Amino acid sequence: KVKSLVSIGGPQQGVYGVPHCLGEDSTLCDYMRRLLNYGAYTSWVQNLLVQAQYWHDPLAEQEYVRNSIFLAQFNNQGSDKNPLYKENLENVEKFLLVKFTKDTMVDPKESEWFGWFSGEGADMVPFNQTDLYTQDWIGLKTLDQENRLHFMEVDGNHLQLDQESLDYITENYLL
């Protein structure tokens, strides 16, 4: 049995941005995103580039679910749900999600707490308003209702944990 699961800056719902390219103001970043939209879900790209396995285009949700070889399956986002994924997560005693307030690697950073875009990708919604949560595809809702789902926000960029934060995680989740 797993006592604690700690995710530090993990893109739980994937990414819809290029590292260090936050926002829509950069022509180069927008061009790179368009290229990813075009090819990220092709089988050879999915099998060759692990980064493509985290690409989650909110404007092409069905294509993502159908062609993602990792994240969509792991989050039980397809029509065929793997009950073992949910059962395994529900057996975790404590699940900590760490989000970085100035993250330039995971875009959107809300993904680090399972937040994602609503409907057609217009607005960001918190984790507890996503289908993944409300339909409890992987057990997040169960963990949350039983106070076993925890959140921590760290002021800094991706994986830049200060000593105080690292000590807190170690003392409260790993010992």
Disulfide bonds with the S-S distance in Angstrom:
Cys21-Cys29 2.06
